[in-house]
Amino acid sequence: MCRNIKILFNFEPPVTDEEVRAASLQFVRKISGFNKPSKANEDSFIAAVDEIAGISARLLHSLETHAPSRNREEEAAKAKARGQQRFGT
């Protein structure tokens, strides 16, 4: 899985449409191998991003959990600490 795709479920505040679209774009880039598609493939590429964003949003809104919501700032701090440990920066 692409490392740039982040977990979007069970956060406070909830995931935004922009975050879902960004994850969908990363997914389509990964499976297509295109960072930016050619003009010939642009319509198919954008349609795939739109479909995956819609499916992802429906999935995220239908999921249920009893776990407490995660805090975005705390999760970002944990990720930064993991990066510092991994890369020594």
Backbone as ProteinMPNN parsed JSONL, in Angstrom:
{"seq_chain_A": "MCRNIKILFNFEPPVTDEEVRAASLQFVRKISGFNKPSKANEDSFIAAVDEIAGISARLLHSLETHAPSRNREEEAAKAKARGQQRFGT", "coords_chain_A": {"N_chain_A": [[0.846, -1.184, 0.0], [0.404, 2.252, -0.605], [2.455, 4.507, 1.065], [1.657, 7.098, 1.512], [-1.046, 7.156, 1.826], [-3.286, 7.686, 4.28], [-4.8, 6.537, 7.364], [-8.209, 7.08, 7.641], [-10.466, 6.717, 9.124], [-12.448, 7.1, 12.056], [-11.691, 9.545, 13.383], [-11.461, 12.625, 15.159], [-11.738, 15.938, 14.462], [-14.175, 14.594, 12.091], [-13.31, 12.904, 8.981], [-12.627, 14.815, 6.024], [-14.083, 15.726, 2.826], [-12.063, 16.511, 1.105], [-9.813, 15.195, 2.135], [-10.512, 12.526, 1.679], [-10.623, 12.547, -1.094], [-7.933, 13.155, -1.696], [-6.639, 10.848, -0.74], [-7.794, 9.009, -2.468], [-6.821, 9.897, -4.924], [-4.079, 9.377, -4.554], [-4.202, 6.591, -4.421], [-5.127, 5.911, -7.031], [-3.022, 6.945, -8.518], [-1.004, 5.221, -7.654], [-1.867, 2.615, -8.493], [-2.142, 2.988, -11.235], [0.283, 3.894, -12.087], [0.798, 6.387, -12.986], [1.764, 9.66, -12.302], [0.858, 12.059, -13.205], [-1.557, 11.918, -15.546], [-1.51, 11.398, -19.158], [-2.989, 13.509, -21.703], [-4.677, 11.866, -23.176], [-5.407, 9.926, -21.352], [-6.477, 11.295, -19.249], [-9.275, 11.799, -18.69], [-10.238, 9.237, -17.975], [-8.623, 8.75, -15.777], [-9.367, 10.809, -13.949], [-12.066, 10.139, -13.654], [-11.811, 7.663, -12.385], [-10.625, 8.448, -9.95], [-12.731, 9.998, -8.916], [-14.767, 8.018, -8.657], [-13.591, 6.209, -6.821], [-13.25, 7.92, -4.642], [-15.928, 8.432, -3.994], [-16.835, 5.836, -3.315], [-15.116, 5.32, -1.179], [-15.881, 7.328, 0.644], [-18.519, 6.517, 1.181], [-17.984, 4.055, 2.408], [-16.501, 4.89, 4.707], [-18.453, 6.374, 6.043], [-20.256, 4.399, 6.668], [-19.062, 2.657, 8.408], [-18.744, 1.392, 11.759], [-17.799, 1.834, 15.179], [-16.751, 1.131, 18.537], [-14.659, 2.163, 19.755], [-12.83, 4.926, 21.134], [-12.664, 8.115, 19.473], [-9.844, 9.033, 17.491], [-7.307, 11.485, 18.029], [-6.268, 13.984, 15.882], [-3.94, 15.597, 16.115], [-2.428, 14.245, 18.07], [-1.979, 11.79, 16.758], [-0.487, 12.713, 14.58], [1.792, 13.62, 15.912], [2.76, 11.2, 16.924], [3.384, 9.899, 14.508], [5.382, 11.592, 13.57], [7.332, 11.175, 15.522], [7.87, 8.46, 15.061], [8.991, 8.684, 12.519], [11.279, 10.207, 13.069], [12.669, 8.416, 14.664], [13.021, 6.352, 12.852], [14.393, 7.544, 10.673], [16.257, 9.155, 11.849], [16.195, 11.953, 12.059]], "CA_chain_A": [[0.0, 0.0, 0.0], [1.135, 3.504, -0.679], [2.685, 5.072, 2.396], [1.023, 8.406, 1.639], [-2.464, 7.011, 2.138], [-3.424, 7.659, 5.735], [-6.059, 6.045, 7.925], [-9.175, 8.181, 7.668], [-11.625, 6.349, 9.928], [-12.515, 7.271, 13.51], [-10.952, 10.718, 13.836], [-12.216, 13.802, 15.575], [-12.983, 15.983, 13.704], [-14.29, 13.546, 11.061], [-12.616, 13.062, 7.707], [-13.243, 15.758, 5.09], [-14.143, 15.273, 1.43], [-10.75, 16.76, 0.51], [-8.914, 14.123, 2.577], [-10.918, 11.312, 0.967], [-10.204, 12.713, -2.493], [-6.469, 13.065, -1.745], [-6.287, 9.427, -0.602], [-8.233, 8.351, -3.708], [-5.854, 10.294, -5.945], [-2.859, 8.614, -4.294], [-4.48, 5.204, -4.783], [-5.173, 5.805, -8.494], [-1.642, 7.139, -8.979], [-0.229, 4.021, -7.345], [-2.22, 1.459, -9.32], [-1.994, 3.292, -12.662], [1.674, 4.196, -12.405], [0.873, 7.763, -13.488], [1.654, 10.759, -11.344], [-0.045, 12.937, -13.938], [-1.843, 11.173, -16.782], [-1.491, 12.107, -20.439], [-4.311, 14.028, -22.105], [-5.481, 10.735, -23.644], [-5.872, 9.146, -20.194], [-6.912, 12.195, -18.179], [-10.685, 11.604, -18.334], [-10.348, 7.962, -17.261], [-7.929, 8.923, -14.501], [-10.224, 11.628, -13.079], [-13.27, 9.351, -13.364], [-11.433, 6.657, -11.392], [-10.46, 9.155, -8.669], [-14.077, 10.355, -8.441], [-15.459, 6.8, -8.218], [-12.969, 5.688, -5.601], [-13.567, 8.859, -3.57], [-17.315, 8.178, -3.606], [-16.894, 4.538, -2.636], [-14.415, 5.469, 0.095], [-16.722, 8.134, 1.537], [-19.627, 5.663, 1.625], [-17.422, 3.1, 3.351], [-16.164, 5.555, 5.966], [-19.685, 6.776, 6.729], [-21.025, 3.224, 7.079], [-18.341, 1.918, 9.437], [-19.097, 1.662, 13.151], [-16.809, 1.402, 16.15], [-16.989, 1.519, 19.922], [-13.405, 2.759, 20.214], [-12.869, 6.393, 21.153], [-12.091, 8.764, 18.291], [-8.441, 9.425, 17.583], [-7.022, 12.91, 17.92], [-5.371, 14.19, 14.742], [-2.655, 16.139, 16.554], [-1.697, 13.179, 18.748], [-1.549, 10.832, 15.74], [0.584, 13.35, 13.812], [2.985, 13.62, 16.763], [3.264, 9.816, 16.94], [3.985, 9.64, 13.203], [6.63, 12.349, 13.52], [8.29, 10.47, 16.389], [8.284, 7.242, 14.341], [9.877, 9.118, 11.446], [12.565, 10.6, 13.659], [13.343, 7.185, 15.094], [13.371, 5.577, 11.668], [15.337, 8.227, 9.787], [17.251, 9.844, 12.65], [16.2, 13.41, 11.853]], "C_chain_A": [[0.881, 1.232, 0.0], [1.27, 4.121, 0.709], [2.002, 6.41, 2.594], [-0.46, 8.326, 1.95], [-2.589, 6.794, 3.636], [-4.758, 7.045, 6.142], [-6.994, 7.237, 8.079], [-10.359, 7.917, 8.597], [-11.404, 6.646, 11.406], [-11.603, 8.38, 14.021], [-11.925, 11.806, 14.267], [-11.353, 15.01, 15.288], [-12.99, 14.939, 12.582], [-13.539, 13.914, 9.778], [-13.377, 14.051, 6.813], [-13.262, 15.152, 3.689], [-12.789, 15.452, 0.746], [-9.752, 15.664, 0.892], [-9.231, 12.811, 1.868], [-10.456, 11.394, -0.483], [-8.685, 12.589, -2.628], [-6.014, 11.611, -1.634], [-6.659, 8.665, -1.873], [-7.273, 8.665, -4.851], [-4.556, 9.51, -5.778], [-3.035, 7.153, -4.719], [-4.453, 5.022, -6.301], [-3.776, 6.01, -9.084], [-0.831, 5.861, -8.799], [-0.572, 2.882, -8.304], [-2.053, 1.721, -10.814], [-0.53, 3.484, -13.054], [1.864, 5.593, -12.953], [0.826, 8.734, -12.323], [0.699, 11.801, -11.918], [-0.31, 12.247, -15.275], [-1.695, 12.048, -18.024], [-2.898, 12.617, -20.736], [-5.237, 12.892, -22.533], [-6.087, 9.95, -22.488], [-6.488, 10.0, -19.083], [-8.36, 11.962, -17.739], [-10.885, 10.312, -17.543], [-9.743, 8.056, -15.875], [-8.814, 9.692, -13.512], [-11.494, 10.876, -12.71], [-12.974, 8.294, -12.3], [-11.265, 7.293, -10.018], [-11.827, 9.485, -8.084], [-14.833, 9.131, -7.921], [-14.896, 6.265, -6.911], [-13.238, 6.617, -4.419], [-14.997, 8.641, -3.071], [-17.472, 6.889, -2.829], [-16.253, 4.639, -1.257], [-15.247, 6.256, 1.1], [-17.887, 7.308, 2.061], [-19.144, 4.645, 2.652], [-17.173, 3.758, 4.708], [-17.407, 5.961, 6.752], [-20.495, 5.581, 7.229], [-20.343, 2.424, 8.19], [-18.769, 2.341, 10.835], [-17.979, 1.167, 14.053], [-17.238, 1.853, 17.541], [-15.74, 2.156, 20.521], [-13.533, 4.282, 20.234], [-12.204, 6.957, 19.894], [-10.645, 9.14, 18.54], [-8.314, 10.928, 17.394], [-5.985, 13.108, 16.818], [-3.989, 14.685, 15.165], [-1.804, 15.071, 17.242], [-1.165, 12.159, 17.744], [-0.413, 11.416, 14.89], [1.883, 13.367, 14.613], [3.598, 12.225, 16.831], [3.98, 9.493, 15.627], [5.319, 10.367, 13.069], [7.707, 11.663, 14.358], [8.782, 9.19, 15.724], [9.254, 7.585, 13.217], [11.243, 9.513, 11.951], [13.344, 9.371, 14.1], [13.837, 6.394, 13.877], [14.484, 6.215, 10.856], [16.396, 9.029, 10.539], [17.324, 11.331, 12.419], [15.588, 14.129, 13.001]], "O_chain_A": [[1.981, 1.226, 0.553], [0.285, 4.236, 1.438], [1.786, 6.825, 3.733], [-1.07, 9.335, 2.305], [-2.056, 5.829, 4.183], [-5.716, 7.033, 5.37], [-6.598, 8.283, 8.594], [-11.171, 8.813, 8.828], [-10.306, 6.462, 11.932], [-10.84, 8.185, 14.967], [-13.058, 11.882, 13.792], [-10.267, 15.094, 15.861], [-11.933, 14.458, 12.171], [-13.192, 15.071, 9.541], [-14.606, 14.113, 6.843], [-12.549, 14.19, 3.405], [-12.407, 14.639, -0.096], [-8.936, 15.252, 0.067], [-8.321, 12.068, 1.499], [-9.954, 10.415, -1.033], [-8.202, 11.978, -3.581], [-5.107, 11.187, -2.35], [-5.924, 7.778, -2.304], [-6.952, 7.788, -5.654], [-3.994, 9.03, -6.762], [-2.131, 6.554, -5.301], [-3.829, 4.087, -6.803], [-3.394, 5.33, -10.036], [-0.067, 5.469, -9.681], [0.324, 2.253, -8.867], [-1.843, 0.783, -11.583], [-0.15, 3.265, -14.204], [2.972, 5.956, -13.348], [-0.047, 8.643, -11.461], [-0.15, 12.348, -11.213], [0.62, 12.018, -16.049], [-1.749, 13.275, -17.948], [-3.869, 12.206, -20.101], [-6.441, 12.944, -22.285], [-7.164, 9.371, -22.629], [-6.967, 9.464, -18.083], [-8.641, 11.932, -16.541], [-11.618, 10.295, -16.554], [-10.281, 7.508, -14.913], [-8.986, 9.267, -12.37], [-11.954, 10.965, -11.572], [-13.795, 8.058, -11.413], [-11.719, 6.731, -9.021], [-12.061, 9.278, -6.894], [-15.467, 9.195, -6.868], [-15.647, 5.909, -6.002], [-13.435, 6.142, -3.301], [-15.246, 8.663, -1.866], [-18.158, 6.848, -1.808], [-16.782, 4.109, -0.28], [-15.311, 5.894, 2.275], [-18.217, 7.38, 3.245], [-19.819, 4.402, 3.653], [-17.593, 3.234, 5.74], [-17.415, 5.901, 7.982], [-21.332, 5.733, 8.118], [-20.985, 1.6, 8.841], [-19.114, 3.499, 11.067], [-17.294, 0.197, 13.73], [-17.984, 2.82, 17.7], [-15.76, 2.63, 21.656], [-14.27, 4.854, 19.43], [-11.297, 6.346, 19.33], [-10.266, 9.515, 19.649], [-9.109, 11.555, 16.694], [-4.937, 12.463, 16.829], [-2.978, 14.234, 14.626], [-0.595, 15.001, 17.02], [-0.025, 11.711, 17.864], [0.518, 10.699, 14.522], [2.958, 13.151, 14.054], [4.82, 12.081, 16.798], [5.052, 8.887, 15.632], [6.275, 9.821, 12.519], [8.863, 11.583, 13.943], [9.966, 8.862, 15.805], [10.225, 6.864, 12.988], [12.257, 9.191, 11.331], [14.56, 9.308, 13.918], [14.937, 5.841, 13.886], [15.405, 5.535, 10.404], [17.337, 9.533, 9.925], [18.391, 11.927, 12.563], [15.512, 15.358, 12.991]]}, "name": "protein", "num_of_chains": 1, "seq": "MCRNIKILFNFEPPVTDEEVRAASLQFVRKISGFNKPSKANEDSFIAAVDEIAGISARLLHSLETHAPSRNREEEAAKAKARGQQRFGT"}
